[in-house]
């Protein structure tokens, strides 16, 4: 009796081995029918293992994205380039100020080989920060600041002022 070339995944070592194999086979220039069947079988086995061992089920989409970025050693700048968006948008998403657009959900699901619903679940955004209300101006007139002369020239006395007026 022949042994099967592939078995149900039971360990993370086996999981990563199959993932690497699928990755290599997907990038073959010419695939045979056998290669396509192996890719399909391994994909089913990998997805089954993912479903059974997913640790990301309880995470909201932002927490999931942060965990995936950490796992894949991605910075927000790298993610912004991949998503073709600004770094400020990525920052807003990671800080719960903005939500995921449909296009971003599609790109993330494709990039991380996940279902779109992982990033499309509802979660709570932080409310925008509103500035404190302005204080109402009081009806009193503002006090004018007194300006002192810095020059050292003496001020004219009363007699000098009278003399200046007559001129």
Backbone as a ProteinNet text record, in pm:
[ID]
protein_1_A
[PRIMARY]
XXXXXXXXXXXXXXXXXXXXXXXXXXXXXXXXXXXXXXXXXXXXXXXXXXXXXXXXXXXXXXXXXXXXXXXXXXXXXXXXXXXXXXXXXXXXXXXXXXXXXXXXXXXXXXXXXXXXXXXXXXXXXXXXXXXXXXXXXXXXXXXXXXXXXXXXXXXXXXXXXXXXXXX
[TERTIARY]
84.4	0	88.4	62.3	140.9	100.4	196.8	165	122.6	36.3	-10.8	99.8	113.3	219.3	188.7	61	21.8	-82.2	-72.9	-165.8	-229.4	-331.6	-395.2	-290.1	-288.6	-186.7	-217.1	-115.5	-133.4	-36.6	70.3	168.5	197.3	246.9	280.7	398.3	489.1	602.8	552.4	458	399.3	322.6	253	177.6	270.3	379.6	473.1	541.5	565.9	625.9	531.6	402.5	304.2	286.3	288.4	276.2	392	512	629.2	618.9	571.6	558.1	455.9	343	241.2	298.6	369.8	429.8	523	607.3	700.6	625	523.3	449.9	367.7	318.7	242.6	329.6	457.2	547.5	621.6	579	636.2	590.8	681.2	644.6	545.3	572.1	482.3	432.8	301	241.3	173.2	196.6	129.4	-5.5	-84.6	-213.4	-188.4	-84.6	-48.9	-12.7	64	101.6	-22.3	-115	-237.6	-320	-325.8	-398.3	-331.5	-198.5	-125.8	-150.2	-145.6	-171	-310.9	-407.9	-546	-560.6	-501.8	-508.7	-440.8	-321.9	-249.3	-323.5	-386	-464.1	-580.5	-647.3	-757.6	-705.5	-593.7	-536	-491.6	-432.4	-387	-506.7	-610.1	-729.7	-797.4	-801.7	-860	-782.3	-649.6	-565.4	-586.5	-594.8	-619.2	-751.1	-855.2	-985.9	-984.3	-915.9	-912	-820.8	-716.4	-616.1	-604.9	-704	-696.7	-699.3	-597.3	-591.6	-644.2	-681.8	-724.8	-876.7	-949.8	-1095.2	-1150.4	-1089.1	-1140.5	-1091.9	-1005.1	-949.8	-1040.9	-1050.3	-1122.4	-1030.7	-1082	-999.9	-869.6	-871.2	-748.8	-646.7	-691.1	-599.7	-542.6	-626.1	-581.7	-474.2	-498.6	-401.4	-269.2	-276	-154.7	-78.2	-150.5	-85.7	-20.8	-89.8	-34.4	87.4	80.8	195.8	316.4	291.5	400.6	456.1	367	410.1	492.1	452	518.1	625.4	651.4	753.8	730.8	606.8	570.4	557.3	600.7	581.3	462.7	409	293.7	329.1	453.7	497.5	489.5	533.3	527.4	382.3	297.4	156	92.4	126.7	72.3	112.3	236.7	282	205.1	188.3	115.7	-29.6	-93.7	-234.6	-255	-143.1	-148	-231.1	-205.8	-272.1	-165.1	-206.3	-111	-79.3	35.3	72.5	-19.5	-72.8	-164.8	-295.4	-340.4	-461.2	-434.6	-320.1	-284.5	-277.1	-217.5	-209.2	-348.9	-437.2	-574.7	-645.9	-624.2	-686.7	-631.6	-499.6	-437	-469.7	-509.6	-546.1	-697.1	-772.2	-918.4	-987.4	-925.2	-989	-1064.9	-1027.1	-1093.9	-1116.5	-1216.8	-1247.1	-1181.5	-1194.7	-1141.2	-1236.5	-1183.9	-1266.8	-1277.8	-1369.6	-1386	-1259	-1196.3	-1073.6	-962.1	-951	-846.8	-873.3	-999	-1035	-994.2	-1023.9	-988.3	-836.9	-763.1	-617.3	-555.5	-605.8	-551.4	-580.4	-702.6	-739.3	-652.2	-626.5	-542.2	-397.3	-347.3	-207.6	-178.8	-271.9	-249.5	-319.4	-373.8	-438.8	-546	-636.2	-744.6	-876.3	-984.1	-1115.7	-1140.6	-1215.9	-1242.6	-1319.8	-1401.8	-1482.2	-1397.4	-1272.5	-1184.1	-1158.3	-1153.3	-1129.6	-1257.9	-1366.7	-1492.3	-1590.8	-1544.3	-1632.5	-1648	-1760.4	-1778.8	-1687.4	-1644.7	-1565.4	-1587.2	-1550.4	-1579	-1462.1	-1494.1	-1394.3	-1389.7	-1273	-1262.7	-1338	-1413.7	-1484.5	-1383.6	-1416.4	-1322.9	-1307.2	-1190	-1163.3	-1220.8	-1313.5	-1373.6	-1307.3	-1281.3	-1217.9	-1314.9	-1263	-1351.7	-1428.1	-1550.3	-1628.3	-1556.7	-1572.4	-1508.7	-1581.7	-1504.2	-1565.2	-1628.6	-1747.5	-1815.1	-1747	-1732.8	-1667.6	-1756.2	-1693.2	-1770.2	-1806.1	-1907.6	-1954.4	-1867.4	-1774.6	-1685.1	-1588.3	-1548.4	-1452.7	-1315.6	-1239	-1106	-1017.1	-931.6	-840.3	-724.7	-697.2	-586.6	-456.8	-358.9	-227.8	-161.2	-98.3	-26.4	111.4	146.7	275.9	363.3	476.6	570.8	675.8	716.9	820.9	954.2	1027.2	1155.7	1265.6	1238.4	1343.4	1371.9	1488.6	1531.7	1512	1444.8	1420.6	1314.9	1336.6	1240.5	1111.8	1001.3	871.7	863	798.2	787.8	696	729.3	645.5	530.5	445.8	325.2	360.3	465.4	503.4	546.7	619.8	666.3	549	449.8	331.5	257.1	241.3	172.3	249.4	378.9	463.3	448.7	441	426.8	291.3	188.6	54.3	47.4	119.1	113.3	188.5	278.9	358.3	280.4
-118.3	0	123.9	215.3	337.3	437.7	514.9	621.7	745.5	822	944.4	1048.7	1125.2	1226.6	1343.2	1367.5	1476.8	1426.2	1475.7	1433.2	1555.1	1531.4	1639.4	1705	1836.3	1909.7	1899.9	1859.9	1843.5	1928.5	1976.8	2057.5	2186.4	2284.6	2410.5	2392.4	2300.5	2272.8	2220.2	2127.7	2072.1	2181.4	2265	2375.8	2466.3	2511.3	2600.3	2530.9	2403.5	2326.9	2327.8	2302.7	2300.9	2441.6	2543.6	2681.5	2716	2679.3	2704.3	2629.4	2506.5	2426.1	2488.6	2532.8	2596.7	2723.5	2801.5	2925.3	2897.5	2796.4	2760.8	2714.1	2632.3	2577.2	2684.3	2782.2	2889.7	2973.3	2977.1	3059.4	2981	2859.7	2783.7	2846.4	2851.7	2909.4	2821.5	2691.2	2597.6	2496.7	2497.2	2403.2	2290.2	2170.1	2053.7	2037	1946.9	1916.4	1864.5	1780.9	1728.1	1843.1	1941.6	2056.3	2133.3	2154.8	2227	2150.3	2017.3	1934.8	1939.9	1937.3	1944.7	2080.2	2186.3	2321.1	2327.7	2273.7	2275.2	2195	2076.9	1992.1	2059.2	2112.3	2178.2	2302.4	2373.3	2491.6	2452	2344.1	2294.4	2254.3	2183.1	2141.1	2261.1	2359.3	2479.8	2558.1	2574.8	2647.1	2575.5	2443.4	2365.6	2388.7	2385.1	2409.4	2552	2648.4	2787.7	2801.7	2740	2747.6	2684.6	2571.3	2500.5	2567.4	2634.1	2688.2	2839.7	2903.8	3049.1	3115.1	3195.1	3270.3	3410.7	3444.5	3579.4	3596.7	3494.7	3499.9	3607.9	3625.4	3719.5	3862.6	3884.2	4016.6	4099.5	4229.4	4315.9	4340	4393.9	4406.8	4485.3	4587.6	4666.1	4584	4516.2	4430.7	4320.1	4265.6	4162.1	4217.3	4335.6	4396.2	4423.5	4472.6	4499.3	4369.3	4262.4	4132.5	4079.9	4094.9	4048.6	4131.7	4260.4	4345.9	4302.7	4269.2	4224.7	4090.8	3998.2	3866.6	3875.6	3967.3	3980.5	4089.2	4144.8	4249.1	4365.4	4413	4526.2	4651.6	4762.8	4892.4	4958.5	5061.4	5129.4	5192	5233	5288.3	5181.5	5060	4949	4917.6	4917.7	4888.3	4997	5122.1	5233	5219.4	5181	5162.1	5049	4938.4	4825	4861.1	4931.2	4967	5085.3	5151.7	5270.3	5381.4	5404.7	5512	5590.1	5698	5778.9	5713.7	5749.3	5696.6	5751.9	5871.8	5927.4	5848.2	5795.8	5711.9	5582.1	5521	5398.5	5427.3	5539.9	5578.8	5596.4	5661.6	5681.2	5547.6	5453.8	5321.7	5248.7	5249.1	5177.1	5239.3	5365.2	5433.6	5449.9	5371.4	5365.5	5498.6	5582.3	5707.9	5695.7	5598.5	5576.9	5428	5394.4	5254.7	5205.9	5077.3	5016.1	5041.6	5079.2	5090.2	4951.1	4937	4807.5	4768.4	4866.8	4838.1	4792.4	4855.1	4817.4	4677.5	4646.9	4512.7	4407.8	4435	4339.7	4320	4429.2	4419.8	4348.3	4376.7	4310.5	4161.2	4125.2	3983.5	3910.4	3974.9	3913.2	3902.1	4008.8	4011.6	3906	3892.8	3801.5	3667.2	3643.3	3516.4	3479.5	3575.1	3554.6	3588	3549.8	3587.6	3734.2	3800.1	3942.3	3972.6	3878.9	3906.6	3923.2	3880.5	3901.2	4050	4126.9	4270.7	4351.6	4283.9	4352.4	4345.3	4300.9	4291.5	4428.2	4450.3	4580.1	4594.2	4715.5	4749.1	4896.4	4935.6	5071.7	5165.9	5276.9	5379.4	5474.6	5535	5638	5759.6	5822	5943	6052.3	6138.4	6246	6339.1	6390.4	6480.5	6616.5	6664.4	6794.4	6896.3	7013.8	7115.2	7161.2	7205.4	7251.1	7374.2	7395.1	7510.6	7640.1	7738.7	7867.1	7937.5	8006.3	8084.5	8206.9	8240.6	8357.2	8482.2	8576.2	8700.5	8774.4	8827.7	8903.6	9039.6	9103.4	9231.2	9346.3	9319.6	9424.5	9460.9	9589	9633.8	9579.1	9541.7	9490.4	9601.3	9563	9657.2	9681.1	9810.5	9842.7	9836.4	9781.7	9773.4	9909.5	9945.2	10071.9	10051.5	10141.4	10134.3	10244	10208	10305.9	10337.1	10457.8	10500.8	10445	10391.3	10332.8	10437	10541.3	10641.4	10718.1	10774.7	10845.2	10995.5	11038.6	11182.6	11223.4	11335.5	11378.8	11427.5	11410.8	11457.2	11608	11675.1	11820.9	11853.7	11957.2	11996.5	12083	12132.4	12208	12337	12405.8	12532	12506.7	12398.3	12368.1	12332.6	12265.9	12228.7	12354.7	12450.1	12576.5	12651.1	12646.8	12717.4	12652.5	12521.5	12450.5	12479.7	12496.7	12523.2	12658	12757	12892	12904.7	12817.4	12824.7	12782.7
0	0	0	-89.7	-102.1	5.4	47.5	142.1	64.3	124.2	60	61.4	-45.5	-46.7	48.9	75	164.1	262.5	384.1	489	552.9	632.4	706	795.5	795.9	871.5	1021.2	1097.7	1241.9	1323.6	1261.4	1334.2	1257.8	1329.7	1263.2	1168.1	1201.5	1113.1	977.6	983.5	862.1	786	859.9	800.5	718.7	779.5	710.5	593.1	606.7	496.7	376.3	401.2	292.8	233.2	318.6	268.9	175.8	216.2	131.8	-1	6.1	-115.4	-210.8	-157.9	-241.9	-304.3	-225.2	-274.4	-392.9	-377.8	-484.6	-609.1	-587.7	-701.7	-773.8	-699	-762.1	-854.9	-827.4	-907.1	-1016.4	-1040.9	-1152.4	-1283.9	-1379.4	-1508.9	-1583.5	-1586.2	-1654.1	-1551.6	-1532.6	-1437.1	-1513.2	-1465.1	-1522.7	-1452.3	-1500.1	-1436.3	-1294.8	-1279.8	-1147.6	-1052.3	-1098.3	-1015.2	-969.6	-1061.9	-1027.3	-924.3	-938.7	-841.5	-703.9	-701.3	-574.1	-507.8	-585.5	-531.8	-471.9	-543	-494.8	-365.8	-361.4	-242.2	-122.7	-144.3	-35.1	14.3	-76.9	-38.3	52.5	18.6	103.1	240.7	243.5	371.8	456	391.9	462.6	516.5	435.2	480	595.9	590.8	700.3	829.5	820	937.6	989.7	897.9	937.4	1012	959.4	1024.5	1163.2	1176.3	1304.5	1407	1360.8	1452.4	1448.3	1394.1	1381.7	1519	1543.4	1669	1649.2	1526.4	1495.4	1498.6	1537.2	1532.4	1625.4	1741.2	1839.2	1817.5	1722.7	1700.3	1611.3	1642.1	1549	1429.1	1318.8	1197.6	1217.3	1300.7	1322.4	1400.4	1506.1	1582.4	1493.8	1408.4	1314.8	1221.5	1166.5	1076.2	1148.7	1270.5	1348.1	1372.6	1407.6	1430.4	1301.9	1190.4	1062.8	1022	1045.4	1015	1098.1	1223.7	1311.1	1262.7	1228.3	1180.5	1051.7	963.8	834.4	834.5	952.7	969	873.4	869.3	785.4	869.5	815.1	878.5	810.5	873	814.4	679.3	662.2	533	424.7	457.7	361.4	324.4	426.1	402.7	316.2	341.5	261.9	115.1	90.9	-48.4	-114.9	-41.6	-98.5	-127.7	-34.8	-50.5	-145	-179.8	-266.1	-203.1	-73.5	0.7	76.5	138.9	214.2	349	402.1	534.2	642.1	621.4	721.2	726	611.7	611.4	687.3	663.2	735.5	884.7	921.2	1062.3	1122	1048	1096	1115	1024.5	1036.6	1158.1	1174.4	1286.4	1421.6	1421.5	1546	1561.6	1484.5	1495.5	1463.4	1380.9	1343.3	1211.9	1127	999.3	979.9	902.5	875.8	747.5	721.8	601	485	370.6	250.9	188.1	95	27	-48.1	-111	-187.2	-93.7	21.7	117.7	171.3	199.5	247.8	144.6	17.4	-88.3	-97.7	-94.3	-106.1	13.5	134.5	253.6	250.9	212.2	206.3	104.1	-7.4	-109.6	-61.2	-0.1	45	151.9	248.4	360.6	342	222.3	188.9	291.7	313.9	409.3	340.6	406.4	355.7	386.9	302.2	319.2	447.3	491.4	610.8	737.2	734.5	849.7	871	761.9	770.7	757.4	728.3	700.7	817.1	933.8	1049.6	1116.2	1182.9	1248.8	1370.5	1395	1512.6	1542.3	1660.1	1705.2	1674	1608.7	1582.4	1701.9	1723	1825.8	1777.6	1867.2	1823.6	1792	1696.9	1664.5	1784.5	1798.7	1909.6	1873.9	1957	1932.2	2022.6	1969.7	2053.2	2161	2275.9	2381	2333.8	2386.3	2341.2	2378.7	2290.6	2316.3	2429.4	2513.1	2621.4	2560.2	2609.4	2556.9	2610.1	2522.8	2562.4	2662	2763.6	2862.6	2803.6	2860.6	2808.9	2856.3	2944.8	2992.1	2880.6	2881.1	2781.8	2818.3	2717.4	2749	2805.7	2893.8	2955.3	2859.6	2834.1	2744.4	2821.8	2758.7	2822.8	2817	2923.6	2926.3	2867.1	2777.6	2713.3	2771.4	2820.3	2875.1	2771	2772.5	2681.4	2728.3	2635	2667.3	2654.2	2577	2555.2	2683.9	2690.4	2810.8	2798.8	2695.5	2682.1	2781.5	2850.6	2951.4	2886.4	2961	2913.1	2936.2	2842.8	2862.5	2980.7	3056.1	3169.2	3120.7	3211.8	3174.8	3102.2	3145.9	3082.1	2938.4	2915.2	2780.6	2690.3	2741.5	2662.3	2618.4	2711.7	2677.9	2570.6	2582.8	2485	2347.5	2342.7	2217	2152.2	2234.1	2180.4	2113.9	2167.2	2111.2	1980	1954.5	1833	1715.3
[MASK]
+++++++++++++++++++++++++++++++++++++++++++++++++++++++++++++++++++++++++++++++++++++++++++++++++++++++++++++++++++++++++++++++++++++++++++++++++++++++++++++++++++++++

